[in-house]
């Protein structure tokens, strides 16, 4: 996995995609913190809503053992962006906490691999029939 992050387009609506993203990160041991959410369409626009959500995902064990005076806690967080697209698709991006400091990845092994597991789980998630 590159340190800048990953992008994935899911063939499912925003609500189901958000549920899958949250479940995948929680299963891998990340804790979730909401950052922002909203709708990107212009007021009065007849087009469909274009919702988005930004969350931070951090490994719980790293947050509990880190000393914020030595290493800022933000270095251990992944920024996850979820954007609603047309045609019932959703864009998910995950920025690695080491995007700007790749040398730190050697000091905290496992985070890039666990992000990769999350992205694999999202690709493998099947959409249940709505019938």
Order of alpha helices (4+ residues) and beta strands (2+ residues): beta-alpha-beta-beta-alpha-beta-beta-alpha
